[in-house]
Amino acid sequence: MSADYTVQGPVALITLNNPPVNGLGLATRVALTDGLARALADEAVTAIVITGAGKAFSGGADITEFGSPKAFQEPNLLSVILALEASPKPVIAAVHSVCMGGGLELALGCHYRIAALGCQVALPEVKLGLLPGAGGTQRLPRALGVEPALNMIVSGEPVKSEHLLALPGQKLFDKLAMSPDTLLAEALAFALEVANVRPLPLVRHLPCKHPQGDGYFQFARNMVKGMAKHFPAPLKCIDAVQAATQKTFVDGMAFERDTFLNLMWTPEHRALKHLFLAERAASKVPDVPADTGLRAIHSVAVIGSGTMGGGIAMNFLNAGVPVTILEAQPEALARGLATIRKNYESQVKKGKLKPDKLEQRLALLSTTLSYDDLKDADLVIEAVFEDMGVKEAVFRELDRVMKPGAILASNTSTLDLNHIAAITQRPQDVVGLHFFSPANVMKLLEVVRGDKTAKDVLATVLALAKKIKKTAVVSGVCDGFIGNRMVDPYIRQAGFLLDEGCTPAQVDRAMEKFGMAMGPFRMSDLAGNDIGWAIRKRRYVEAPQVKYSRTADLLCEQGRFGQKTGAGWYDYLPGKRDAVPSAQVVQMIEEHRASLGITPRKISDDEIVQRLVYALVNEGARILEDGIANKSSDIDIVYIYGYGFPVHRGGPMHYANEVGLFNVVAAMQRFAHNQLDDASFWQPAPLLQRLVAAGSTL
């Protein structure tokens, strides 16, 4: 059973019991309607209270049933809510902690609602590319008022119960419990008070109008249109709430249902659902059991106070974990501390951080110039220059001073973690923690698992990632791990496009129109073209058979390293980050092209997008074959949260499934006939070939 039934005096108590958030799966819906039937059949019962066990009233749909027939199987949520409304005995929802999605729609179908202080209330369906499908767009505007309801539905963000109760004229909550601990007792007492009240109130009978009518909804559309961009759901939410003000309740419900079902067929919903499930699956590693013991992390040390080191430190300070930063020179340390303070002060100015919180966080920060002062830290993260010799020196010192059982982590983005671990006498304690810049903002954390990394080390850093509000993805060891290994063919292909006739601005425009946060050349200017240059120089020696366009080398030979030098693929005006197309760079590309005897051709935006995205997909498939990534959805998470891949497309691997792997491979075979390209570049990964032959997906 997924709901418990008890009787306390004349009140029946139905407690949803489907951990962790009492999702409204089929078993829970059946148990709920069975409990309702028992209460109605018992003449001694005069009222019914519904609540949730544990740390939630209900978080809504059961994610294990997402997209499956069970989600619609009777009694579906609509049927459950109709049964509650039709009850001849009053039904009271006692909500606490979390009341979201279908859980809120369930409560709206009850006759009365009592809420605990601090309960998080939301209709978050828009974040999955949907709108509420069980009456949320029709009942919430009636219970709360059109404007606050529309704000909740369009944003999907939670609001605390006490804030909603304070809204003028609201009918959502009849009472706010004195505390979560007294909620049940107050709900039972309230049930006795209303046991004989007739007629029973229904939210569907409440009026639903807006004084400005159509003018208000047009204003709302204008506001939402710019934010919604590639997503249809927010505007459809406005349509549904407007329907609540113009149609009968029954017709409004029909409109909501039709709109909900239509949104379920959109690629945007499929992408968002994929990412929702992918993010929750990312931290699950097949051979690391969920009950693996964790090492205690009470303090952290960071080696290096530069951009990365300072940003990494801020993550832990924000989570209340003491941090010690080590630097080689006092001047560098002073600069690093000043940057951290400046970042926090900027948050205070923007109203994102209270002044007292700034001081609390800085009070957790200490500094040193000596490795010996790090000996008691539970975790140390090296964030020094991306050079193996430099990192070797750091890890020798860490191996000397760190206490037994301390976790030794490297922020390397490309280098061999197994080699780094072998520098120490404790390779089982070494792990890669690749933060993305700016480290205090970017959500992704690439966790690199060495050949000898202990399972409890891996489990500990994955748990720690959640504490510092990062989405962690586990990668095996290879050059570039998941993200940067895939960037290499992406950037190589962008260079070939320049050789064939494109300009940097054309390539970037095509990719940004596709939805990328930045095209490859603007991204390179931001990261620093000298970084890629150093990597290429290494690869020219290690893998001379790999073909690159030499345009990027020519650019770097001119000292055009990107934004930091005021010139890269683009020109940058002092104090500004706007990328201004550079006539000098275009001339350089044309001269290089002429020196190779290449006649430029017109290249379509579609070809640009396909060549760059399919380069990512093909390398992603090789990464899966090599066992570097555990699953294709992990690759999608890396590219969504670390590289600005468009959310509405679900990541490169999901996008390939949407296009169809047969079509992806067919395009690769066409590109392989391009006489200027490297035919071996477009050899489809064996995994892709097998999946196409089997008619399967990634």
PAFI-412881 format. One record per residue: residue in one letter; x, y, z of N, C-alpha, C in turn. Coordinates in pm, whole numbers, plus 50000, padded with zeros to 5 digits. Atoms other than C-alpha are relative to their C-alpha. Layout:
// PAFI-412881
AXYZXYZXYZ
...
***
This chain:
// PAFI-412881
M500844988050000500005000050000500885012550000
S499284987450003501135035649930499245011150070
A500724990649914498685052250166499484992250120
D500445006549876497835043950528498645005550041
Y501354996049959494275044750663499824997350149
T500335001649859493425050551029498775008550031
V501154992049956490425064051218500315005450138
Q499774993549870490815089051501498705006850041
G501334995049965487425093851665499124999549877
P500874999850118484965104551395500715004649873
V499254995150117487755115051156500864988949942
A499145009550070489325092050898501265007449954
L498734994050039493015099250832500654991349892
I499325006950110494505089650497501375006549983
T498634994750006498295093450493500724994349878
L499235004350117500105092250158501364995150048
N498765005949950503125069750207500764993449884
N499235004650116505255067049894501295008049995
P498764992249992508785079049980500695000949864
P499634989849901510665100849920499065012050008
V500844987949998508045127249825498524996849977
N501405003950015504785107549817499465002949861
G500434998650139504595107249439498684993049977
L501365005050022501085101149309499974989449891
G500005011350092501815068649130498704992250010
L501255007650006499135043149046499664993650134
A500285006649872499485023749373499525010150104
T500414989749905499185056049573498585004849968
R501344995550038496115067149375498954989650037
V500945010749964494455033249426499784999750150
A500115000349854495215033649800499215012050051
L500724987949959493875069149828498504998649974
T501445001650029490565061249655499394988850084
D500495010749912490255028849855499735005550140
G500194993949868490725048850177498785009050002
L501184991450008488115074050064498724991750004
A501185008750001485655045749992499724994350139
R500185005249864486245030950339499425010550092
A500494989249915485665064450504498545003249972
L501394996950035482445070550314499054988850043
A500845011349961481195035650399499844998850152
D500025000849854481835040550773499105011050056
E500964990149951478825057650931500545008050117
A499444992949885480915067151235500945011349957
V499084989850051483245088351017499205011949948
T500724987950043482045124250971500875009349916
A499104991550079485125139850807501264992149968
I498815007150049488295129550625501165009849989
V498774992150014491845143450653500994992349915
I498945006050083494485136550386501295007550028
T498684993949979498145142750467501074991049938
G498905007850056501565129650367500984995950108
A499005004849904504085108750558501355006149966
G498634995850025507695119350599500155014849973
K499604986150023509075151250449499245006749886
A500794993750106506305159550201498544996650015
F501415003550023502585161950152499964991849872
S499805007250125503125152649789500765008849903
G499234992950101505655162649526499404998849861
G500665001150130503215153649245500224986549936
A499895012450077503725127948973501154991450051
D498945009549965505775096849048500944998949881
I499094999550115508875100548830500304986149943
T499785013550053509165062648800498954996449895
E501065002750097505955063748594499995010249887
F499954989450102506995093248375499834994249860
G500185003950139505635088348026499504985949979
S500485013850014504355053148099498484999750006
P501475001149994500755040948061499455000850142
K500474999549861500565038148442499585014050043
A500324986349960500495076148469498565003749967
F501364996650044497125076448291498984989250040
Q500885011149966495715043548422499055004050112
E501004996749899492525046148626500274992550130
P500454986149993492105059448877501165009649971
N498984989950023494165087148718499755011750095
L500104989249901494705119448908498725008049983
L501264992850023491725136548745498844992750068
S501075007949939489475108048861500055000750153
V499854999149854490885109349215499455013350050
I500454986749957490235146749238498495001249988
L501464999850013486665142649107499344992350114
A500545007849889486085115949374500045008050130
L499914991649880487285139849646498935010949998
E501014989450010485055167849518498604994650026
A501345005749990482075144449509499704994250138
S500215005849867482565132349868498915007550076
P501034993449919479445139350078500495003750140
K499384996549872481725141750381501175009349972
P498924990450028484195170750410501374993349999
V498645004950013487745163250296500955011750021
I499064989449965490565183950445501414995549962
A498595002850033494075184750298500875006850104
A499054994549903496735189350566501384999649935
V498794999750081499735200450363501185005250081
H498794996049930503305204250485501214997749911
S498685002150061506905206350367500025002549849
V500024998950147506325200749993498594996949951
C501325002150061503035204949809500105005449858
M499674995450134503785206249439499324991749893
G500535007050116502395197049100498674993550029
G501235007449975499765170249124499605000150147
G500324999149858500035172749503499165012350031
L500794987949981498755208549491498644998749931
E501295002150068496085199049236499094991050083
L500765008749910494985171349475499415008150115
A500484991849889494735196249762498905009549956
L501024990950052492735220249543498674993049977
G501245007650017490215192349488499324996850132
C500605002149868489615189249864499105011850035
H500934989249961486925209750038500705010850081
Y499264990549917489345225950282501494996649995
R498545001949998493085230850313500585007450120
I499254993949890495245237050618501484997549972
A498595001150039498955243750567500925002350120
A498974997849899502005241050788500875011749958
L499074989050025504335270650820501204994849920
G498815003550077507125269550559499784989749891
C500285009750106505385245550321500315006449864
Q499674995350134506785249649968498894995849903
V501175002450086503865252949725500355003949857
A499634996950138504305251149347499234991549901
L500425007850117503015240149009501175000849900
P498744998950077506395232848842499964993649862
E500075007450127505105215248528500655007249883
V499414992450111506325243448303501494996849984
K498585003450008509885232648386500244986949925
L499925012050083509125200248203499355002249864
G500594996950129507665218247904498524997149993
L501435003149992504085211748021499285011150074
L500754992049904501295229148205499284990350092
P500715009149911499365215048501498854993249926
G500995007350079497095187948363498864994150079
A501095005449918494765179748653499245011250070
G500834989049949492985213048700500765011550059
G499224989449937495845234548824499785013749939
T500194986950065495325261948565498585005250018
Q501404995849984491585262748641499645002650146
R500354998449859491435258949018500885010450071
L499144990849925494505278649136499625014749978
P500434986150015493355311848977498735003250078
R501224998149922489995307049150500305000950149
A499695000649857491585299449486500935011250044
L498944990849960494455324249480499875013949939
G500034987650077493525351549234500784997949871
V499445002550133494425353448866501495003449993
E498614995850018497705372848887501004991550079
P499035008449928499465354049169500024985649950
A500045013750053498285320849024500774999049869
L499305000350128499535329348677501515001050020
N498564998949971502915339848819500574986650045
M499525013049953503245306348997500044989849888
I500105010150106502145286048695501045002349892
V499054996950107504355303948441501454998350045
S498625001149950507455304448662500344985950047
G499755013149942507045270348823500735000350132
E499214998649878508825284249129499144998050125
P500765001949876507785274449483499835012950080
V500304988849912506205299449722499624994250135
K500315005349867505925294750097498545002450036
S501434999849966502485287950241499595012850070
E500384988049926502535317950475499915012349910
H500074988950094503195341550184498704999549921
L501255001550074500215327649996498805003250089
L501104997449907497985329450303499815014950022
A500074985649976498805366650331499405007749882
L500554993150117497435374649983498545003850025
P501384995849976494195394849995499014991749918
G501085007150069491075374949910500314985549965
Q499655013750039492885341349879499084989950066
K500835011049949490835309649925500754986849992
L499215012250014493715285149884500084992750133
F499875006149868494285279150255498955005950094
D500984995649902491625280550522500655003250133
K499344998149871494145280250802501484996949986
L498575003049990497875281150876500274994050136
A499725006749873498965256351142501085007650076
M499044992949916500945270351432501434995549973
S498685005350034503865247651342499814986849929
P500135013150066504565216651132499704988850099
D500225010549899504555196351454498544999150044
T501415000049954500965206651536499014998749885
L500885000250118499605203751180498924989450012
L500975010849999497945170151222498935002150106
A500984997649892496315178451556499055011349962
E500864988750040495045211751418499084996049885
A500845004550111493765194651102498854991450051
L501055008449943491845168751306498965008550073
A500934991049930490355196451523499165007949900
F500724992450103489425216451213498964991249933
A500955009350060487765185451065498744998750084
L501165000649912485495183451369499155012649987
E500724987250012484575220451326499135000449875
V500734998850128483475216250964499224987449965
A500625012950032482025181150988498555001449955
N501424998750032478445193550967499685011949911
V500234988550087478915223750741499504995249864
R500545003050132476785221650426499465012949940
P499375008850097476985228050138501525000350012
L498545000649993480595217250109500605009249893
P499424990750097482765243949943500884992949897
L499165005350107484385235849608500705011649931
V499234989550068487135256249446499415002949863
R500544998150135485495250749106498845010049997
H501144990849995482525271949222500395014550025
L499554986449973484645302549304500065008149870
P499914991850122484545331849057501445001449954
C498644998650056487525337348825499975010749892
K499984988850094487875371448662501225008650026
H498964989849982490525397948604499425013349955
P500644987250035489485434748603500435005649865
Q499554994950131491595442748295499754990249885
G500385009650103490495411448110501114996849902
D499065003950106492185405147775501265008550001
G498844991149997494485435147821501084994750093
Y499035005449906496135418948123500734988049939
F499385012150056496735386047942500925003349883
Q499094995950107498235403747641501305005750058
F498824994949930500565422147877500864988450050
A499275011749949501505388648034500744992949887
R499355006650114502235373847691501245007749955
N498864991750042504485402847601501174998350096
M498955001749900506405398247926500674986349989
V499505013749999506755360747889500714996349871
K499495003950131507555359247518501525000449993
G498554998850004511115371547558500714989750084
M499385009749911511835347847845499784985749953
A500355013650040510105317447695500874995149885
K499135002950115512175318647372499594987149930
H500215012350076512295282647250498924991050059
F500935008949929509635268947487498555004549983
P501404996250019505915268347402499175000050128
A500845002049882504655258947751499635012950073
P500394988049923504815293247926498845007749936
L501104992850066502585309747664498714991850005
K501185008449989500225280047672499405000750140
C500514998149863499965284448050499125012550007
I500804987850001498705319847990498664997549931
D501255003350070496165306747739499044992550092
A500865008349914494875281447993499415008150115
V500534991749892494565306648277498975010049946
Q501004991250062492795330748042498704992549976
A501205008250020490405302447957499224998650129
A500695001049870489645299348329499145012250026
T500774987649978488415335548323498895001949898
Q500964997750109486355332048005499044988549978
K500825011850028484945296747997499374994650129
T500505007249884482845275348226501124991250054
F498955008349941484865253748462500204987349917
V499905012450077484085222448260500715002449867
D499354997050127485075238547930501465004050020
G498614996449969488205253248091500844987650027
M499285012549974489195218648214500304992649870
A499805006650130488745204547863501115007049922
F498964992350068490915232647723501374996850060
E498745003249933493625225847983500484986149960
R499615013950031493585188447909500514998849857
D499565000650139493845192747533501385006449985
T498714993050009496705217547574501104991750063
F499045008649931498475194547820500444988449911
L499685011650084498265164647585500795004249876
N499254995250115499475185247289501455003150037
L498644996849956502485197547488500824987350025
M499285012549974503365161647578500664994549873
W499445005050125504105155347209501095009149944
T499014990650053506505184547170501434995150027
P498595003749974510275179147133500565007250121
E499524992549882510785205747402499684992450129
H500345008049882508905184647658500894987750009
R499165012149997510835153547558501415003550046
A498654995849959514105172647599500055002950149
L500004996349858513185186647941499784987950089
K500225012349922511875153148065501284991750003
H498735007350009515075136647944501025005850098
L499014993749912517215162048133499624998750146
F500475001849863515065159548446500434986450053
L499625013449958515645122048462501514998149995
A498555001450014519255124848343500745006050118
E499334993549887520205148848620499924991450125
R500155008649882518835125148882500774987149988
A499255012550020520595095548726501505002149997
A498584997350022523965112848684500874995350115
S499175003449885525185106249037499954985150036
K500085014449974524305069249020501044992849915
V498905007050067527375048548938499774985050020
P500415014149992526735011648858500674991950109
D499305008649904529424996649083500255006950134
V499874993349870529125021649371498624999850067
P501325001349938526205010849594499565012950070
A500554987949939523905037849730500355001150148
D499704999849856524795027550087501515000150029
T498554999249978528565031750037500315010450107
G499644990849892530085047650346500725012349948
L499414987350043531165083950316501095004450098
R498994993949915534275101150447499495013650047
A500454987249944533615130850673500795011549940
I499354988150056534355164550509499585012150083
H500304988649913534475191650775500795012549960
S499194988450042537165213750617500644996949866
V499485001450136538565219850270501205009349983
A498884991550038541865233150140500015001449848
V499924997450144542335248949797501395005249969
I498674995750041545725252449626499855009549881
G500134990150106545735284449424498835009450026
S501054990149971543755316649467499615007949876
G500364993350125543335325749100498514998949973
T501415000150038540065326648910499334987050040
M500595013049968539435289448950500054997250149
G499875002949857540775285649303499045008150084
G500914991549924538805315249435498564995849982
G501375004350026535615303549267499674986850068
I500205012949932536055268149400499805002250150
A500124997249856536575281549752498625005650035
M501304994049972533365301849730498884989750008
N501035010549994531305270449666499894994250140
F500005006249868532335255950000499645010250108
L500364989649904532085288850190498485002149998
N501454998350012528515292350056499244988950072
A500645011549935527725257950199500364999050148
G499654999949859529185266850541501184991350036
V498835008649975532355246150503501255008850008
P498764992049989535615262150631501004996549891
V499055001850110538225267250359501315007050034
T498684993849993541965273650370500585000649859
I499394998450132543555287750054501515001450016
L498544999150001547255282549987500465006649870
E499364993750116549285304749756501505000050020
A498544999849992552965306249672500525013850040
Q499544986549975553245344149694498925008350071
P501004992049927551555368749935499255009849909
E500684990750091550775392749649498854993049927
A501055007650069548835365949461498864996750096
L501025002949899547025356649782499125012250025
A500764987749978545985392649840499045002849884
R500874997950117544645395349484498834990350002
G501055010149997542705363049524498935003250103
L500964996449894541105373949853499175012149959
A500724988150044540195407649704498924996449898
T500975004250101538455390249414498814992950064
I501095006949930536455367649646499095010150069
R500814989749932535335397649855499205008149898
K500694992250104534475416949538498804992349944
N501105008250050532345388149412498844999950098
Y501074999949899530425386749740499355013850010
E500564986449992530005424549752499095002949882
S500864998550117528585423449401498654993450022
Q501255006949969525985398249519499165008150098
V500724991649903525095421149809499345011849929
K500544988550074524625450949574498784996149917
K501115004750083522305429949355498854994550083
G501055005049913520255419549659499944984950009
K499995014649997521255382949621500624994550128
L499335004449878523135381749951499895011050105
K500104990349891522585398550286501405003150053
P498664996249953525555417950428500544991150111
D499515008449891525715396250740500464986349948
K499585012850059525955365050520501395001449937
L498684997550057528955380550343501074998150107
E499005000849892530825384050671500094985950057
Q499985013849950529775349250785500864991149909
R499265008450094531235333850471501485003250002
L498584996349997534455353350479500664995850131
A499455004549871534865343650846500434985449995
L499635014150014535105307350731501284998249919
L498865000750090538045315850504501315003550071
S498664997149948541675313750612501014998049888
T498995000750105544885316450412501364995850057
T498665004049957548435303350423500944999949880
L498965001550101551705302550233500774987050018
S499285012349965552745269050384499124987749987
Y500745012650013551625234050288499744993650136
D500155006449869552105223250649498715004150069
D501234995349936549045243750749498744993149945
L501155006950060546805221350535499814986050056
K499925014149961547565189150722498724994350058
D501215005249936544195186750899498775000649910
A501164999050090541945193350597499534986149958
D500585012850042539595165250496500034998249849
L499975000150146539665174650128500885011549954
V499184989450058542255193949929499794999749849
I500234999050145541615206449575501105008549939
E498944992850071544525216349353499405007449881
A500514991850110543675245049116501125008849946
V498844992650052547045254848972500034999149848
F499904999450145548195260148613499954986049939
E500215012850067547285232248368501304995249934
D498715005050046550805218148340500384988350089
M499755012049921551775183248447501155001850098
G498884997949909555105194048595499605007750124
V500474992049886553425219948814499144991550092
K500915008249919550765195248929500774988950073
E499185010249933553365168449004500625005750128
A499364993849883555155192349240498985002150112
V501054997749900551875201049416499644987050070
F500475012649939550845164749469501094993250083
R498935005349913554245155049607499925006650137
E500134992949873553795181749872498754995450076
L501245004349935550195171249941500174986050059
D499775013549950551255135049978500835000350127
R499144998749883553845146450231499245004750123
V500564993449882551605167550452498584995550037
M501405002649969547985155650426499844987850090
K500235011049907546605133150696499484987649927
P500535012350062545715096850619498485001249984
G501444999650023542245093950466499505012949938
A500404987750068542195129450329499844997349851
I500225001450143540865132049973500835010549927
L499144991250079543335146849723499385001649861
A500724997850126541565162649425500765009749911
S499414991050098542815178749106498895006249916
N500954993050087540895204848907500434999249853
T499545001050138542645193748588498834998349903
S501055000850101540565197348272500354990549887
T499605008850112542585174948039501054989650039
L498815008149975545595158748207499684986450061
D500165014049959546095122148302499934999050153
L500165000849854544665117748652500734987950057
N499285011849951546205082948683501485003250022
H498594995849982549665098348634500135008650125
I499974991449880548875124648898499894991550126
A500195008649882547665097749140501254992050030
A498805008349981550825077449083501155007850062
I498994991749933552895106749213499964997750151
T500215001549855551455098849557500154985550043
Q500015013449941551645069049790498594995650034
R501405002849964547835069549816499085002449879
P500814997650120546325067549464498514997650021
Q501425002649972543085054249614499285012550051
D500614987849945542515088749770499955011449899
V499904989250101543035108349446498804999349905
V501174999050088540085120349235500095013349924
G500084987450073539485146948971498705007250031
L501194991649982537095175349050500155011749903
H499844989950105536885195448728498835009850007
F500994989349994534975227448803500065007949870
F500074992150123533855249448517499935014850036
S499864985749968534565286648502498795008149953
P499574997149863533305307148677499494989350097
A500275011749917533435279648936498925002350105
N501034997349899531135297249184498635001749936
V501274998150070528415300248916499594987649923
M500335011250089528595270848674499554987850080
K500655010749925526445241448781500714986549988
L499415013250027528515213148634501274997550081
L498755004849940531185193448819500314986649937
E499565012550060533025166948620500884992850102
V499275007949901534175140448868500774989149925
V499165009250077537115121148723500464988750090
R499705012049922537515085848851501264993449946
G498775006650039541055072648838499874984950010
D500035014749995541865035748796499994994750143
K499895004849862542575033249169499175008250098
T500824991949909540105058949309499064990950079
A500835008449914538355042749607498525003549983
K501444997950015534585038249592499455009850102
D500514990649900534055056949917500445014349971
V499584986650043536055086249776499025005349896
L500944996050105533785086949471498645003450060
A501304997549937530635084349682500025012950082
T499904988049916531875111949914499955012649916
V499984987750080532605137249640498685001949926
L501324998750063529275129649468498995005850099
A500884994349898527455136649795500355014550028
L499544986449975529555167649847499555009449887
A500464992050113528615180049499498585005050025
K501384995849971524965180649605499985010850108
K499954990249891525875199749920500385013849949
I499594987050054527565227049715499185003649874
K500994996850105524655226449464500584999049860
K499485003050133526535211749171499344987249948
T500415012550064525355185648923501264992849958
A498765007450024528105159648918499784989149897
V499985010850099528875136548627501354993050011
V498765007749984531435108648660500594997049863
S499265002950123534075105048388501174990950032
G498765007549989536825080048334501165008749955
V498794992550034540395090448255500304998749851
C499514999250138541265101247902500375014549976
D499604986250029542635132547737498755008749982
G501154991150009539995159047806498754995050070
F501165006049931537625135547995498785000249907
I501175000050088534045139247862499915013149922
G500304987250063533565176147793501065004849905
N498944994550084536925187547660500484990349892
R499695009650108537535155247468499055002449883
M500964997550107534355163247271500195013849938
V499764986650054535305199847231501034999549889
D498925000350098538395190047033499494998049857
P500505001350138536595176246722499035011149962
Y500924988850025533985203846755500795012349951
I499174988650038536685230746738500774997149871
R499315003650125538605211846469499085002249880
Q500954998650111535495210946251499695014749973
A500214985650018534925248246312501155006049920
G498854995350075538455254446182499944996249854
F500145004450139537805233845868498995008749926
L501014991450062534725255445803500605013349957
L499314987550039536945286345802500824997749874
D499195002950117539285269845552499154999349873
E500845002550117536355261945324499215012149953
G500714988350048534745296245314499235008050103
C500754992749896533115306545642500865010750066
T499334990749908533975335745867499664995650142
P500355003549862534065331946247498595004650038
A501314994649964530975353946274498874991549941
Q501035008250062528985332346031499814986950078
V500085012649925529815300246219499325002450135
D500584997249869528985315946555498525003349990
R501424996550016525705330746429499144987549978
A500765012250028524575296846295499814991750127
M500095008149878525365279146623499155006850106
E500814992849900523795306246837498535000149959
K501385001250047520665305446620499474986150033
F500365013749961520605267746682499674999450149
G500304999449857520575276747053501204999550092
M498825000149914524175274447175500165013550068
A499784987449928524995300147441501045008549930
M498964993350077528085309047238500434990949886
G499395007750107529455298446902501434996450036
P498685005149963532855280946898501085010750008
F498944990050001534905312146821499845010150113
R500214991549882533305334647082500384992450126
M499645008149884533735305947329501524999450016
S498545000849993537415302847241500605013250047
D499524986949954537935340347286499805001850149
L500284998749857536325338347628500954991350083
A499135009349925538355307947742501475004049990
G498604996550024541615321447597500564991149891
N499515007950113542955310247260501364993750028
D498695005649967546385304047413499874986350068
I500195013049934544935275047616499874989049895
G500155009750109543805256947303501304998149923
W498735000550072547145265347139500974990750072
A499115008749922549065248547420499604985349986
I500485013850015546875217547391500354994649862
R499685004550137547345216047013501494996949986
K498555002550010551135218947046500354986450059
R499755013149939551095188947278499524988949908
R500575010650084548875169347040500734998849866
Y499205001150122551015177846736501124989950019
V498935009449968553715157446910499444986150029
E500545012849954551545130347068499174993049894
A500885006050102549135125046776500135007649869
P499764992150122550665139446457499054996549885
Q500915003950107548135120446244498685007750004
V501274992649986545255142246374500125013349926
K499944988250085544485169946126499285011850063
Y500584987549951543835205846239500125010549890
S499794987850077543215238046050501075008150073
R498944992349934546225260946115499585014450026
T500424986149979544125292746133500125004350146
A499944996449858543965291546513501445002450043
D498594997849968547765288646533500465013649948
L499644987050057548175318646301499465011450086
L500624989949914545805338146523500845002150126
C499234999149876547815330146836501405005749976
E498694994450032551085338546664499975015249992
Q500184985450000549685373946633499715005450140
G500284995749863549095374747010498535002550027
R501444997849985545305374546965499414988550084
F500405010849910544435353447271498565001150048
G501414999149963540875365747314499685012450080
Q500494988449924539015388747549501085005950090
K499024995149902541915390947794501085008749934
T499034991450069544155406747526499315010449913
G500754990350079541375427147364499904996449853
A500035004350139541765407547041500134984949993
G499945014350024541065372046933499424997549862
W500735001550126538795359046661499215012749971
Y500704987250010537005391846728500865011050063
D499414988649930538065426646837499125003550118
Y500744996249879537055438747185500415014050042
L499724986549956536755474947291500334999950148
P499624999749858538315484347628498775000550091
G501085000149902535985475847917498714993649952
K501225006250054533475457947692500294985849954
R499845013950043532865421547603499304997249868
D500665001850128530985427247279501004995349896
A499115005550103532525406347000499785007549869
V500084992050122533225429246704500764992749889
P499305006950108534005411246374501265007549956
S498704994050028537645417346282500374998449852
A499565000350140538635426845927501384993849989
Q498655005550001542215417246016499964984750003
V500105014649990541175381746110499444994249870
V500575004850127539025377645798501075000049891
Q498924999350098541995388845587501014988850023
M499075010849966544275364345769499474986549949
I500615012650043541835335745698500034998949847
E500025000150147541515345445330501394997449943
E498625002050049545285347145285500464985650024
H499635013949970545755313445454499304990649903
R500775008250093542995298445239500655000249861
A499374998750132544685312044925501334992649994
S498705006849998548045298045033499854984949986
L500275014350013546425263645042499384996749864
G500605002150131544945268644696498544996350005
I501415003449981541385265844827499125011149944
T501004990550048538535282744641498834999750098
P501075000249899535975293444904498654996949937
R501355002950046532405280944872498995005150102
K501074995649911529085292045020499544988050083
I500375010949908528225270845325498755004250076
S501274996749935524695269945466500094998750151
D500075001349855523815274145831499694985750041
D500335013949967522335239045828501244991249997
E498775008050007525645224345718500915003050117
I499164996249885527505243845984499534992850125
V500565006149878525175231246258500204985049999
Q499865014650005525205195246141501454995750020
R498615004249987528965193346107500525001850143
L499514997849864529625208146451499304991050101
V500745008149902526865189946641500294985149979
Y499745014150023527475156346473501444996350035
A498645002549951531185159846552499954996850149
L500185002949858530125161146918499394986250020
V500725012749984527765131546877500944988249974
N499125011150036530365109446708501044997550109
E499015001749893532985116146976499324995250128
G500755004749884530325111347244499764985049994
A500205014450016529585076747102501294992450028
R498705006649972533295068147116500285000150151
I499814999049855533405080047477499194989250072
L500825010649941530555056147560500644986349976
E499345012850031532335027447383501234997850086
D498775001049920535525034847574499724998850150
G500355000949858533645034147905500375012550080
I499644987549931534635070247984498775006050067
A501284995749941530975079648041499174987650027
N500835011549964528535056148213498794998549910
K501215000350081525555065547994499925012649916
S500064988650093524665088747708499385012250065
S500634988549934522505110547933501015007950083
D498944992849928525645119048136500685010049907
I499394991050098527155133947821499115012149975
D500934988850020524025154847769500065009850116
I499914991249883524245168348124501275008449994
V498744992750011527895177848069499855011649901
Y500074989650103527055197247753498945010550028
I501024990149963523925214047886500555009450106
Y499604991949885525475226048213501435005449991
G498614995650007529105230048109500385007449873
Y499574994650129529145240747745498915007849926
G501024991450059525925259947679499214993749888
F500855006450101524215233847459498545003550031
P501374995349973520555244647415499164990050078
V500815008649914518325230747688498834994049923
H501205005050068515345227747456500314988949900
R499635011150088517325202947245500514987950079
G499775011549914518175180747543501414994550006
G498635005150002521915176847483500304993549866
P499655005150133523845163947179499544985849974
M500375014050022523075126947232498484998649987
H501465000150012519365132647291499575006049866
Y500334993650128519285155746989500234990349885
A499735010050104520845128246777498884989749993
N501135009349999518095104546886498775006349936
E501174993150057515485130746792500135001049848
V499774999250145517025135646446499894986249937
G499965013750050517375098146407501434996149969
L498605003750019520725080046420500304996249856
F499805003150142520235067546064500335012749923
N499774987350069520065103845946501335006250040
V498724994649953523055113846159501154993149926
V498935007550066525245086246014500025002949850
A500054996850143524035093645661500655013549972
A499384986850016525075130145704501524998950014
M498555001949982528515119145832500624994249873
Q499475006250122528975097845522500065010149886
R499954989450102528135127845302501205009150026
F498904990849967530635149745487501364993649970
A498735006950023533335123245443500485001649856
H499634998250141533275130145066500525014049972
N499474986450017534305166445126501514999149982
Q498585002050031537725167844959500935007850092
L499144992149912538995194245204500024994650143
D500105005249864537975174945513500834987250012
D499305012549971539705145445674498964988950001
A501045010350011537655115245565499904991550126
S500035008249878538675095945878499255006850114
F500744992549897537145123646089498564995350006
W501435003150006533695112945971499714985049998
Q500285014249985534105075546021499074998250119
P500935001149887531005068046231500554990550108
A499585008749890531795053646574499324986449986
P500625013250011531195015946579498684998950077
L501255000349924528515021246846498865005749917
L501044994150084526565044046612499594990349889
Q500315009450108526835018646331499174988350050
R500775011249945525564990646554498565004250034
L501344995349962522655011546683499145002449876
V500764998050124521635021446330499564986649943
A500345013350053521754985046219498874993550079
A501025006049914519574975446515498735008550008
G501164991049992517175004746465499795005350140
S500094996149860517975015646821500475014550018
T499604986349967518925048046998501114999750104
L498954998649899521695060747221499414998950140
***
